[in-house]
Amino acid sequence: MAGRENIPPLLSLGFRPFFLAAALWLPLALALWVWILAGGGPAALALDPLAWHRHEMLFGSIGAVLAGFLLTAVPNWTGFAPLRGRPLLALLLAWLGARLAALAGPAFLAVAAAAELGFLLALWGWVAVAVVRAGNRRNLPVVLLLGLYVGAAALAWGEGLGVPVPAGLGHRLGLAVVLLLLALIGGRIVPAFTRNWLNRQGAAALPAPFGPLDAATLAVWALALALWVVAPQALPTGGLLLAAALLHGLRLARWQGHQTLCEPLVWVLHLAYGWLALGAGLLGLALLGVGLDPATSLHALTTGAIGTMTLAVMTRASLGHTGRPLVADRVTVMIYLLVNLGALARLAVPLAPDPQLALAVAALLWGGAYLLFALHYGPMLTAPRRPCSAVTRAS
């Protein structure tokens, strides 16, 4: 049509640029972190190295994945027009500007904070308007949690700027929000995609519908995470986390994952949710003085649950929304294998004879999964959607 903006494929839907950006940035940031620990790295970052590492994993990489997912899923949930073209590019550039400014040193701390908060506020505002205008009450909790995520980023930057904020509060709140979103949205997509696949196989036993157990799991999980945010070392926090771990496990057992072992695109979702139960249990035990230390245990939730679920969603959505069959090829299976091996290797770091080398191996495996995604899925994300496809949409 004459006068219509000529939009390149990469900017035609939110998952394309943001999934690719996350997959490229995460291994780079992880490699820089390992280099810093080995005594190298830049002379100065906008934040201290540990805070920068946490921030880039939580608000940089995961922030991009959240943006890609929500910018793609919300139009399906609400019928709202997708963000594409120049507005999508502006959002991407704000995200990228924050990443680059954070690398440029303390003098650019305020610039990095402004760019990231601008990116997150714009994303939250777009999601909120779409959900509210559509009267989509089911997804109002997503709007609320995304708002808390923005607030968490503001707290984290405020701490870096010298505002009197309790140490680590912003990062704990941000991580708690992501973990709650994983339970909330994962609790929808895991049984839904499993049910769809089992129906096509003619299976008699299907995932149980949402019920009292699911509601109890989300309530206890939210309470445990809230207590962890404000009292991360308290014994009651450990007890609640153990209760949440048990409920997550019972919830997962009702979703018929054992029937999906021949379809990687489905069973990887169950594996990711399984990491959520395992991570909650390990962290709960750690706070009670049993097993791994709390910092290491937390990586079962970050590298395990979040890492596996993000790649499970990124691969599935990329296939479905580019018009390709929802089938995991060998490279996709390798991506799943690498991210899980990386998570296991990270948990084993304190037990290794050479922890520095073990950490490098874990980073190579885990970051390699995202780099492999970028290499394998990048051409799909930058190419036009295939016109004729019998597959259903992925999200």
KELO-762165 format. One record per atom (N, C-alpha, C, CB): residue in three letters; x, y, z. Coordinates in steps of 0.2 Angstrom, whole numbers, plus 5000, padded with zeros to 4 digits. Glycine has a CB too. Example, Ala and Ser with C-alpha at 12.3 -4.5 7.8 and 13.67 -1.06 7.14 Angstrom:
BEGIN
ALA506649725039;ALA506249785039;ALA506649845039;ALA505749785045;SER506449895035;SER506849955036;SER506450005039;SER507049975029;
***
This chain:
BEGIN
MET500449945000;MET500050005000;MET500450065000;MET499550005006;ALA500350114996;ALA500750174995;ALA500750215002;ALA500450224990;GLY501350235004;GLY501450275010;GLY501550225016;GLY500850315011;ARG501450165016;ARG501450125022;ARG502250115023;ARG501150055020;GLU502350115030;GLU503050105032;GLU503350035030;GLU503150115039;ASN503950035027;ASN504249975025;ASN504649945031;ASN504649985019;ILE504349895034;ILE504549875041;ILE505049815039;ILE504049855046;PRO505649815041;PRO506049755040;PRO505849695045;PRO506849765042;PRO505949635043;PRO505649575047;PRO505949585054;PRO505949515044;LEU506549605056;LEU506749605062;LEU506349655067;LEU507449635062;LEU506049705064;LEU505649745068;LEU504849735067;LEU505849815066;SER504649675065;SER503949665063;SER503549645069;SER503949615058;LEU503949615074;LEU503649595080;LEU504149585086;LEU503249525079;GLY503949605092;GLY504449615098;GLY504849555099;GLY504049625103;PHE504649495098;PHE505149435100;PHE505749435096;PHE504749375099;ARG505649465089;ARG506249455085;ARG506849495087;ARG506049485078;PRO506849565088;PRO507449595090;PRO507649585098;PRO507349675090;PHE507149575102;PHE507349565109;PHE507549495111;PHE506749585113;PHE507349445108;PHE507549375109;PHE508349375106;PHE507149325106;LEU508449405100;LEU509049405098;LEU509549445102;LEU509049425090;ALA509349505104;ALA509749545108;ALA509949515115;ALA509449615110;ALA509449475118;ALA509649445124;ALA510149385123;ALA508949415127;ALA510049345118;ALA510449295116;ALA511149315114;ALA510149255111;LEU511249375112;LEU511949395110;LEU512249425116;LEU511849445104;TRP511849465120;TRP512149505126;TRP512349455131;TRP511649555128;LEU511849405133;LEU512049365139;LEU512649335139;LEU511449315140;PRO512849295134;PRO513549265134;PRO514149315134;PRO513649225128;LEU514049375131;LEU514549425131;LEU514649455138;LEU514349485126;ALA514049465142;ALA514049495149;ALA514349445153;ALA513349515151;LEU514149375152;LEU514449325156;LEU515149315155;LEU514049255155;ALA515449315149;ALA516149315148;ALA516549365151;ALA516249315140;LEU516249425151;LEU516549485154;LEU516549475162;LEU516249555152;TRP516049445165;TRP516049435172;TRP516649385174;TRP515349415174;VAL516649335170;VAL517149285171;VAL517849315171;VAL517149225167;TRP517949355166;TRP518549385165;TRP518749435171;TRP518549435158;ILE518249475173;ILE518349515179;ILE518549475185;ILE517749555181;LEU518249415186;LEU518449375192;LEU519149345191;LEU517949315192;ALA519349345185;ALA520049315184;ALA520549375184;ALA520049285177;GLY520349435186;GLY520849485186;GLY520849535180;GLY521449465188;GLY520449525175;GLY520449565169;GLY519849615169;GLY520449525163;GLY519649625164;GLY519049665163;GLY519149745163;GLY518549655169;PRO518649785162;PRO518749855161;PRO518949885168;PRO518049885159;ALA519249945167;ALA519549975173;ALA518949995178;ALA519850045171;ALA518350015175;ALA517850035179;ALA517150025176;ALA517850105182;LEU516650005179;LEU515949995177;LEU515550045180;LEU515649925177;ALA514950055178;ALA514450105181;ALA514350085188;ALA513850115177;LEU514250015189;LEU514149985196;LEU514749945198;LEU513449945196;ASP514749925204;ASP515349885206;ASP515249815202;ASP515349875214;PRO515749775201;PRO515749715197;PRO515149665198;PRO516349685197;LEU515049655205;LEU514549605207;LEU513849635206;LEU514649585214;ALA513749695207;ALA513149725206;ALA512949725199;ALA513049795209;TRP513549745195;TRP513449745187;TRP513249675185;TRP514049775184;HIS513549625187;HIS513449555185;HIS512649545186;HIS513849505188;ARG512449555192;ARG511749535194;ARG511249575190;ARG511649555202;HIS511449645189;HIS510949685186;HIS510949665178;HIS511249755186;GLU511449645175;GLU511449635168;GLU511049565167;GLU512149635165;MET511149515171;MET510749455171;MET510049465172;MET511049405176;LEU509849505177;LEU509149515179;LEU508749565175;LEU509149535186;PHE509049625174;PHE508749675171;PHE508949685164;PHE508749745175;GLY509549665162;GLY509749675155;GLY509549615151;GLY510549675155;SER509749555152;SER509649495148;SER508849475149;SER510049435150;ILE508649465155;ILE507949445157;ILE507549495155;ILE507949425164;GLY507749565156;GLY507249615154;GLY507149615146;GLY507549685155;ALA507649595142;ALA507549585135;ALA507049535133;ALA508149585131;VAL507149475137;VAL506749415136;VAL506049435137;VAL506949355140;LEU505949465143;LEU505249485145;LEU504949535140;LEU505249525152;ALA505349575138;ALA505049625132;ALA504849585126;ALA505549675131;GLY505249545124;GLY505149505118;GLY504449465119;GLY505649455116;PHE504449425125;PHE503849385126;PHE503249425126;PHE503949345133;LEU503249485130;LEU502649525132;LEU502349565125;LEU502749575137;LEU502849585122;LEU502649625115;LEU502349575110;LEU503349655113;THR502549515111;THR502249465106;THR501549435109;THR502749405105;ALA501549415116;ALA500949385119;ALA500449435120;ALA501249355125;VAL500549495122;VAL500049535124;VAL499549555118;VAL500249605126;PRO499749565112;PRO499249575106;PRO498849505106;PRO499649585100;ASN499049445107;ASN498649385107;ASN498149385112;ASN499149325107;TRP498349415118;TRP497949415124;TRP497349465123;TRP498349425130;THR497549515120;THR497049575120;THR496749595114;THR497449635123;GLY497149575108;GLY496949605102;GLY497249675100;GLY496149615101;PHE497649695105;PHE497949765104;PHE498449765098;PHE498249785111;ALA498549815095;ALA499049815089;ALA499749805092;ALA498949875085;PRO500149765088;PRO500849755091;PRO501249815090;PRO501149695087;LEU501749815094;LEU502249875093;LEU502749845088;LEU502649885100;ARG502849885083;ARG503349865077;ARG503649935074;ARG502949825072;GLY504149915070;GLY504449975066;GLY504850025071;GLY503850015062;ARG504750085069;ARG505150135073;ARG505050135080;ARG505050205070;PRO504450135083;PRO504350125090;PRO504650065093;PRO503550125092;LEU504650015090;LEU505049955093;LEU505749965092;LEU504849895088;LEU506049995087;LEU506750015087;LEU506950055092;LEU506850045080;ALA506550105094;ALA506650155099;ALA506750115106;ALA506150215100;LEU506250075107;LEU506250035113;LEU506949995114;LEU505649985114;LEU507149965108;LEU507749925108;LEU508349965109;LEU507749885101;LEU508350025106;LEU508950065107;LEU509050095114;LEU508850125102;ALA508450105118;ALA508450125125;ALA508750065129;ALA507750145127;TRP508550005127;TRP508849945131;TRP509549945130;TRP508449885129;LEU509749945123;LEU510449945121;LEU510850005124;LEU510549945114;GLY510650065125;GLY510950115127;GLY511150105135;GLY510550185127;ALA510650075138;ALA510750065146;ALA511350015146;ALA510150035149;ARG511349965142;ARG511949915142;ARG512649945141;ARG511849855137;LEU512649985136;LEU513250025134;LEU513450075139;LEU513250055127;ALA513050115142;ALA513150165147;ALA513450125153;ALA512550205148;ALA513150075155;ALA513450035161;ALA514150015160;ALA512949975163;LEU514350005154;LEU515049985153;LEU515550035153;LEU515049945146;ALA515250105152;ALA515650155151;ALA515950185157;ALA515250215147;GLY515750165163;GLY516050185169;GLY515550225174;GLY516650225168;PRO515850245180;PRO515350275184;PRO515050345182;PRO515750285191;ALA515450375178;ALA515250445175;ALA514550435171;ALA515750475171;PHE514450375169;PHE513850365165;PHE513250325169;PHE514050325158;LEU513350325175;LEU512850285179;LEU512150315178;LEU513050285187;ALA512050385179;ALA511450415178;ALA511150405171;ALA511450485180;VAL511550405166;VAL511350395159;VAL511050325159;VAL511950405154;ALA511450275161;ALA511250205161;ALA510550195165;ALA511750155164;ALA510550225170;ALA509850215174;ALA509350245170;ALA509950255181;ALA509450305168;ALA508850345164;ALA508650305158;ALA509050415162;ALA509150275154;ALA508950235148;ALA508550175150;ALA509650215144;GLU508850135155;GLU508450075157;GLU507750085160;GLU508850035162;LEU507750135164;LEU507050145167;LEU506550175162;LEU507150195173;GLY506850215157;GLY506450235151;GLY506150175147;GLY506850285147;PHE506650125146;PHE506450065142;PHE505950025146;PHE507050025141;LEU506050015152;LEU505549975156;LEU504850015157;LEU505849965163;LEU504850075159;LEU504250115159;LEU503850115153;LEU504450185162;ALA504150125147;ALA503850125141;ALA503550055140;ALA504350135135;LEU503849995141;LEU503649935141;LEU503049925145;LEU504149875142;TRP503149935152;TRP502549935156;TRP501949975154;TRP502749955163;GLY502050035152;GLY501450075150;GLY501150045144;GLY501750145148;TRP501450015139;TRP501149985133;TRP500749925135;TRP501649965128;VAL501049885140;VAL500749825142;VAL500049845146;VAL501149775146;ALA500149895151;ALA499649915155;ALA499049935151;ALA499849965160;VAL499149985146;VAL498650005142;VAL498249955138;VAL498950065137;ALA498649905135;ALA498349855131;ALA497949815135;ALA498949815128;VAL498149795141;VAL497749745145;VAL497149785148;VAL498149725151;VAL497249845150;VAL496649885153;VAL496149895148;VAL496949945157;ARG496349925142;ARG495849935137;ARG495449875135;ARG496249975131;ALA495749825135;ALA495449765133;ALA495049735138;ALA495949705130;GLY495049755144;GLY494649725150;GLY494949655151;GLY493949725148;ASN495549645150;ASN495849575151;ASN496049565158;ASN496449575146;ARG495549555162;ARG495649545170;ARG496149495171;ARG495049545173;ARG496149435167;ARG496549385169;ARG497349405169;ARG496449325163;ASN497549455165;ASN498249475165;ASN498349535169;ASN498449475158;LEU497949555173;LEU498049615177;LEU498649595182;LEU497449635181;PRO498649535184;PRO499249515189;PRO499949525185;PRO499249445191;VAL499949515178;VAL500549525175;VAL500749595174;VAL500449495167;VAL500249645174;VAL500349715174;VAL500649735180;VAL499749755172;LEU500349715186;LEU500549725193;LEU501249705194;LEU500149695198;LEU501449645192;LEU502149615193;LEU502649655189;LEU502149545191;LEU502449675182;LEU502949705178;LEU503049775181;LEU502649715171;GLY502549805184;GLY502649875188;GLY503149865194;GLY501949895190;LEU503049805197;LEU503549795203;LEU504249785200;LEU503349735207;TYR504249755194;TYR504949745191;TYR505249805189;TYR504849695185;VAL504849855187;VAL505149925186;VAL505349955192;VAL504549965182;GLY504949955197;GLY505149975204;GLY505749945206;GLY504549965209;ALA505849885205;ALA506449845208;ALA507049875204;ALA506449775207;ALA507049885198;ALA507549915194;ALA507749985196;ALA507449915186;ALA507250025198;ALA507350095201;ALA507750085207;ALA506650125202;LEU507550035212;LEU507850025218;LEU508650005217;LEU507549975222;ALA508749965212;ALA509449945211;ALA509849995208;ALA509449885206;TRP509550045204;TRP509950095202;TRP510050145207;TRP509650125196;GLY509550155211;GLY509550205217;GLY510150185222;GLY508950205220;GLU510150125223;GLU510750095227;GLU511450115224;GLU510650025229;GLY511450105218;GLY512050125214;GLY512250195214;GLY512050095207;LEU511750235214;LEU511850315214;LEU511850335221;LEU511250345211;GLY511850295226;GLY512050315233;GLY511350335237;GLY512450375233;VAL510850315234;VAL510150325238;VAL510150275244;VAL509550315234;PRO509950295250;PRO509950245256;PRO509450195255;PRO509850285262;VAL509650145251;VAL509150085250;VAL509450025253;VAL509050075242;PRO509149985257;PRO509449925259;PRO509749885254;PRO508849875262;ALA510349855256;ALA510849825251;ALA510449765248;ALA511449805255;GLY510549765241;GLY510249715237;GLY509549705237;GLY510449645240;LEU509149755240;LEU508449755240;LEU508149755233;LEU508149805244;GLY508349795228;GLY508149805221;GLY508249735218;GLY508449855218;HIS508849705218;HIS508949645215;HIS508549585217;HIS509749625215;ARG508449585224;ARG508049525227;ARG507349535224;ARG508049525234;LEU507049595224;LEU506349615222;LEU506249595215;LEU506149685224;GLY506749615211;GLY506749605204;GLY506749525202;GLY507349635200;LEU507149485206;LEU507249415205;LEU506549385207;LEU507849385208;ALA506249405213;ALA505649375215;ALA505149385210;ALA505449415222;VAL505049445207;VAL504549455202;VAL504649415196;VAL504549535200;VAL505249405194;VAL505349355188;VAL505149285190;VAL506049355186;LEU505349265196;LEU505149195198;LEU504449185199;LEU505549175205;LEU504049235202;LEU503349235202;LEU503049235195;LEU503049295206;LEU503249275191;LEU503049275184;LEU503149205181;LEU503349325180;LEU503649175182;LEU503849105179;LEU503349055182;LEU504549085181;ALA503149065188;ALA502649015191;ALA501949035188;ALA502649015199;LEU501749095187;LEU501149115185;LEU501049095178;LEU501049185186;ILE501449125173;ILE501449115166;ILE501649045164;ILE501849165162;GLY502149015168;GLY502348945166;GLY501748895168;GLY502948925170;GLY501448915174;GLY500848875176;GLY500248875171;GLY500648895182;ARG500248925166;ARG499748925161;ARG500048885155;ARG499648995159;ILE500648905152;ILE500848875146;ILE501148805146;ILE501448915143;VAL501348785152;VAL501648715152;VAL501048665152;VAL501948695159;PRO500548665156;PRO499948625155;PRO499548635148;PRO499448625160;ALA499548695146;ALA499148705140;ALA499548675134;ALA499148785139;PHE500148685133;PHE500548665127;PHE500548585128;PHE501248695127;THR500648565134;THR500648485135;THR499948455133;THR500748475142;ARG499348495135;ARG498748465133;ARG498648465126;ARG498148515136;ASN498848515122;ASN498748525115;ASN499148465112;ASN499048585112;TRP499748455114;TRP500148395111;TRP499848335112;TRP500848405113;LEU499648315119;LEU499348255120;LEU498748245117;LEU499248255128;ASN498348295116;ASN497748285112;ASN497848265105;ASN497348355112;ARG498348295102;ARG498548265095;ARG498848195095;ARG499048315092;GLN499048175101;GLN499248105101;GLN498748055103;GLN499848095106;GLY498148085104;GLY497548045107;GLY497648015114;GLY497447985102;ALA498048045118;ALA498148025125;ALA497448035129;ALA498648065128;ALA497347985133;ALA496747985138;ALA496848025144;ALA496647915140;ALA497448025147;ALA497648065153;ALA497948135151;ALA498148025157;LEU497648185153;LEU497848255151;LEU498048295157;LEU497248295147;PRO498348345157;PRO498548385163;PRO497948415166;PRO498948445160;ALA497948415173;ALA497448435177;ALA497348505176;ALA497548415185;PRO496648535176;PRO496548605175;PRO496748645182;PRO495748615174;PHE496748705181;PHE496948745187;PHE496448735192;PHE496948825184;GLY496648725198;GLY496248715204;GLY496548745210;GLY496148635204;PRO496248715216;PRO496448745223;PRO497248735224;PRO496048705228;LEU497548675221;LEU498248665222;LEU498648715219;LEU498448595220;ASP498448735213;ASP498748785209;ASP498748855213;ASP498548795202;ALA498148875215;ALA498048935219;ALA498448935225;ALA497348945220;ALA498448875229;ALA498848875235;ALA499648885233;ALA498748815238;THR499848855228;THR500548855226;THR500748925225;THR500648815220;LEU500348965221;LEU500549035219;LEU500549075225;LEU500049055214;ALA500049065230;ALA500049105236;ALA500649095240;ALA499349085240;VAL500749025241;VAL501349015246;VAL502049035243;VAL501348935247;TRP502049025236;TRP502649055233;TRP502749125233;TRP502649035225;ALA502149165232;ALA502249235233;ALA502449255240;ALA501549265231;LEU502149225245;LEU502249235252;LEU503049225253;LEU501849205257;ALA503249165251;ALA503949145252;ALA504449195249;ALA504049075250;LEU504249215243;LEU504749265239;LEU504749335243;LEU504549265232;ALA504149355245;ALA504049415248;ALA504449415255;ALA503349435250;LEU504449365258;LEU504849355265;LEU505549355263;LEU504649295269;TRP505749325258;TRP506449315256;TRP506749385254;TRP506549275250;VAL506349425250;VAL506549495249;VAL506649535255;VAL505949525244;VAL506249535260;VAL506349575266;VAL506849545271;VAL505749595269;ALA506849475271;ALA507249445276;ALA507549385273;ALA506749425282;PRO508049395269;PRO508349335265;PRO508749285269;PRO508849365260;GLN508849295275;GLN509249245279;GLN508849215285;GLN509849285283;ALA508149235285;ALA507749215291;ALA507549145290;ALA507149255292;LEU507549105296;LEU507349035296;LEU506649025294;LEU507349005303;PRO506149065295;PRO505449065292;PRO505449065285;PRO504949115295;THR505949105282;THR505949105275;THR506149045272;THR506549165273;GLY506649005275;GLY506848935273;GLY506248895273;GLY507448915277;GLY505848895279;GLY505348845279;GLY504748855274;GLY505048855286;LEU504648925272;LEU504148935267;LEU504348915260;LEU503949015267;LEU505048925259;LEU505248905253;LEU505248825252;LEU506048925252;LEU505348795257;LEU505248715257;LEU504548695256;LEU505548685263;ALA504048735259;ALA503348715258;ALA503148735250;ALA502948765262;ALA503448795248;ALA503348805241;ALA503648755236;ALA503648875239;ALA504248735238;ALA504548675233;ALA504148615233;ALA505248665236;LEU503848595239;LEU503348535239;LEU502748555234;LEU503148525246;LEU502448605235;LEU501848625231;LEU502048625224;LEU501548695233;HIS502648655222;HIS502848665215;HIS502848585212;HIS503448695214;GLY503148545216;GLY503248475214;GLY502548445213;GLY503648435219;LEU502148455217;LEU501448425217;LEU501048445211;LEU501048435223;ARG501148515210;ARG500848545204;ARG501148515197;ARG500948625204;LEU501748515197;LEU502048485191;LEU501848415190;LEU502848495192;ALA501848375195;ALA501648305194;ALA500948295191;ALA501648265201;ARG500548345191;ARG499848335188;ARG499848355181;ARG499348385192;TRP500348375178;TRP500348405171;TRP500548345166;TRP500848465171;GLN500648285168;GLN500748235163;GLN501448235159;GLN500248225158;GLY501948265162;GLY502548275159;GLY502848215156;GLY503048315163;HIS502748155160;HIS503048095158;HIS502848065152;HIS502948045164;GLN502248095149;GLN502048065143;GLN502348105137;GLN501248075142;THR502748155138;THR503048205133;THR503748195131;THR502848275135;LEU504048135134;LEU504748135133;LEU505048125126;LEU504948065137;CYS504548105121;CYS504748105114;CYS504748175111;CYS504348055111;GLU504548225114;GLU504448295111;GLU504848345115;GLU503648315110;PRO505448355113;PRO505848405117;PRO505548475118;PRO506448415114;LEU505148505113;LEU504848565114;LEU504348565120;LEU504548585108;VAL504048505122;VAL503648505127;VAL503948485134;VAL503048455126;TRP504348435134;TRP504648415140;TRP505148465143;TRP505048345139;VAL505448505139;VAL505848555142;VAL505548605146;VAL506248595136;LEU504848615145;LEU504448655149;LEU504348625156;LEU503748675145;HIS504248565156;HIS504248525162;HIS504848525166;HIS503948455161;LEU505448515162;LEU506048525165;LEU506148585169;LEU506648505160;ALA506048645165;ALA506148705168;ALA505748725174;ALA505948765162;TYR505048695174;TYR504648705180;TYR504948665186;TYR503948695179;GLY505248605184;GLY505548565189;GLY506148595192;GLY505748495186;TRP506548635189;TRP507048675192;TRP506748725197;TRP507448715186;LEU506148755196;LEU505848795200;LEU505748765207;LEU505248825197;ALA505448705207;ALA505348665213;ALA506048645216;ALA504948595212;LEU506548625212;LEU507148605215;LEU507548665218;LEU507648575210;GLY507548725214;GLY507848785217;GLY507548805223;GLY507848835212;ALA506848805224;ALA506548835230;ALA506748785236;ALA505748825229;GLY506848725234;GLY507048675240;GLY507748685242;GLY506948605237;LEU508148695237;LEU508848705239;LEU508948765243;LEU509348705232;LEU508648815240;LEU508748885244;LEU508448875251;LEU508448935240;GLY507848845252;GLY507548835258;GLY508048795263;GLY506848805257;LEU508248745260;LEU508748705265;LEU509348745266;LEU508948645261;ALA509648785261;ALA510248825263;ALA510148875268;ALA510448865256;LEU509548905268;LEU509348955274;LEU509248915281;LEU508748995272;LEU509148855280;LEU509148815287;LEU509748785289;LEU508548765286;GLY510248795285;GLY510948775286;GLY511148705284;GLY511048775293;VAL510748685278;VAL510848615276;VAL511048625268;VAL510148575277;GLY511548585266;GLY511648575259;GLY512148635257;GLY511048575255;LEU511948655251;LEU512348715248;LEU512248775251;LEU512248715240;ASP512748825250;ASP512648895253;ASP512148925249;ASP513348925252;PRO511848975252;PRO511249015249;PRO511449045242;PRO511049065253;ALA512049075241;ALA512149105235;ALA512249055229;ALA512849145235;THR512448995231;THR512548945226;THR511848915224;THR513048885228;SER511448905230;SER510748875229;SER510348915225;SER510448865236;LEU510448985225;LEU510049025221;LEU510149015214;LEU510249105223;HIS510648995212;HIS510848985205;HIS510348925202;HIS511548965204;ALA510148885206;ALA509648835203;ALA509048865201;ALA509448785209;LEU508848925204;LEU508248965202;LEU508449005196;LEU507949005207;THR509049035196;THR509249085190;THR509449045184;THR509749135193;THR510049005185;THR510348975179;THR509848915177;THR511048945180;GLY509548885182;GLY509148825181;GLY508448845178;GLY509048775187;ALA508048865183;ALA507348875181;ALA507248935176;ALA506948895188;ILE507548995177;ILE507449045173;ILE507849035166;ILE507749115176;GLY508449005167;GLY508848995161;GLY508448945156;GLY509548975162;THR508248895159;THR507948845155;THR507248865152;THR507848775159;MET506848895156;MET506148925154;MET506248975149;MET505748945160;THR506749025149;THR506749075144;THR506949045137;THR507349125146;LEU507448995137;LEU507648965131;LEU507048915128;LEU508248925132;ALA506648885133;ALA506048845130;ALA505548895127;ALA505748815136;VAL505448945130;VAL504948995127;VAL505249025121;VAL504749045132;MET505849045121;MET506149085115;MET506149035109;MET506849105117;THR506348975110;THR506348925104;THR505748915101;THR506748865106;ARG505248905106;ARG504548885104;ARG504248945100;ARG504148865110;ALA504249005103;ALA503949065100;ALA504249075094;ALA504049125105;SER504949075093;SER505249085087;SER505049045081;SER506049085088;LEU504948975083;LEU504748935078;LEU504048945076;LEU504748865080;GLY503648955080;GLY502848965079;GLY502749035075;GLY502448965085;HIS503049085078;HIS502949155075;HIS503349165069;HIS503049205080;THR503749125067;THR504049135060;THR503749085055;THR504849125060;GLY503249045057;GLY502949005052;GLY503248935051;GLY502849035046;ARG503648915056;ARG503948855055;ARG503648795060;ARG504748855057;PRO503748735058;PRO503448685062;PRO503648685069;PRO503548615059;LEU503248665074;LEU503448665081;LEU503748595082;LEU502848675086;VAL504348595080;VAL504748535080;VAL505448555082;VAL504748485074;ALA505748515087;ALA506448535090;ALA506948495086;ALA506548515097;ASP507348525082;ASP507848495078;ASP508448475083;ASP508148535072;ARG509048455080;ARG509548435085;ARG509948495088;ARG510048395081;VAL509948545084;VAL510248605087;VAL509848635093;VAL510348665082;THR509248635093;THR508748655098;THR508848605104;THR508048655096;VAL508848545103;VAL508948495109;VAL509648505112;VAL508948425106;MET510148525108;MET510848545110;MET510748605115;MET511348555105;ILE510448655113;ILE510248715117;ILE510048695124;ILE509848765113;TYR509548655124;TYR509248635130;TYR509748595134;TYR508648585129;LEU510148555131;LEU510648515135;LEU511148565138;LEU510948465130;LEU511348605134;LEU511948655136;LEU511648695142;LEU512148695131;VAL511048725142;VAL510848765147;VAL510748725154;VAL510248805145;ASN510548665153;ASN510448625159;ASN511148595162;ASN510048565158;LEU511548585158;LEU512248565160;LEU512648625163;LEU512648535154;GLY512548685160;GLY512848745163;GLY512548755170;GLY512648805159;ALA511848745171;ALA511548755178;ALA511848705183;ALA510848745177;LEU511848645181;LEU512148595185;LEU512948605187;LEU512148525182;ALA513248625182;ALA513948645183;ALA514048705188;ALA514348655176;ARG513648755187;ARG513648805192;ARG513548785199;ARG513148865190;LEU513048745200;LEU512948715207;LEU513548675210;LEU512348675207;ALA513948645205;ALA514448605208;ALA515148645209;ALA514648555203;VAL515148715207;VAL515748755208;VAL516048755215;VAL515548825206;PRO515648755220;PRO515948755227;PRO516348685228;PRO515448775232;LEU516148635225;LEU516348565226;LEU516948555222;LEU515848515225;ALA517148595217;ALA517648585212;ALA518348595215;ALA517548625206;PRO518848555213;PRO519548575216;PRO519848645214;PRO520048525213;ASP519548665208;ASP519748735206;ASP519148775204;ASP520248725199;PRO518848805209;PRO518248845208;PRO518248895202;PRO518048875214;GLN518748925201;GLN518848975196;GLN518748935189;GLN519449015196;LEU519048885188;LEU519048845182;LEU518348815181;LEU519548785181;ALA518048795186;ALA517348765186;ALA516848815184;ALA517148735193;LEU516948875187;LEU516548935185;LEU516548955178;LEU516648995190;ALA517148955175;ALA517248965168;ALA516948915164;ALA517948965166;VAL516948845166;VAL516648795162;VAL515848805162;VAL516848725165;ALA515648815168;ALA514848825169;ALA514648885165;ALA514648845176;ALA515048935164;ALA514848995160;ALA514848985153;ALA515349055162;LEU515348945151;LEU515448925144;LEU514848875142;LEU516148885143;LEU514648835146;LEU514048795144;LEU513448835144;LEU514048735149;TRP513348865149;TRP512648905150;TRP512648965145;TRP512648935157;GLY513149005145;GLY513149055140;GLY513149025132;GLY513749105141;GLY513448965132;GLY513548935125;GLY512848925122;GLY513948875125;ALA512348905127;ALA511648885125;ALA511348945122;ALA511248865131;TYR511449005124;TYR511149065122;TYR511549085115;TYR511149125127;LEU512149085115;LEU512549095109;LEU512349045103;LEU513249095110;LEU512148985105;LEU511948935100;LEU511248955097;LEU511948865103;PHE510848985102;PHE510149005100;PHE510249065095;PHE509749035106;ALA510749115096;ALA510849165092;ALA511049145085;ALA511349215095;LEU511449095085;LEU511749075078;LEU511249035074;LEU512349035080;HIS510848995078;HIS510348955074;HIS509748985073;HIS510248885079;TYR509449025078;TYR508849055077;TYR508849125074;TYR508449065083;GLY509449155074;GLY509549225071;GLY509349235064;GLY510249245072;PRO509549185060;PRO509249195053;PRO508449185052;PRO509549135049;MET508149155057;MET507449145057;MET507149215059;MET507149095061;LEU507449245064;LEU507249305067;LEU507249365063;LEU507549315074;THR507749365058;THR507849415054;THR507549405047;THR508649435053;ALA507249355045;ALA506949335039;ALA506249345039;ALA507149265037;PRO505849355034;PRO505149365034;PRO504849295036;PRO504849375027;ARG504249305039;ARG503849245041;ARG503649205035;ARG503149265045;ARG503749135036;ARG503549095031;ARG502749095030;ARG503749015032;PRO502549105023;PRO501849115022;PRO501349065024;PRO501749135015;CYS501449005022;CYS500948945023;CYS501248905028;CYS500848915016;SER500848895034;SER501048855039;SER500448825043;SER501548885044;ALA500448765044;ALA499948725048;ALA500048725055;ALA499848655045;VAL500548755057;VAL500748755065;VAL500248805068;VAL501448765066;THR500148795074;THR499848845079;THR500348895081;THR499448805084;ARG500048955083;ARG500448995086;ARG500748975093;ARG500149065087;ALA501348995094;ALA501748975100;ALA501549005107;ALA502448975099;SER501249065106;SER501149095113;SER500549145112;SER501749135115;
***
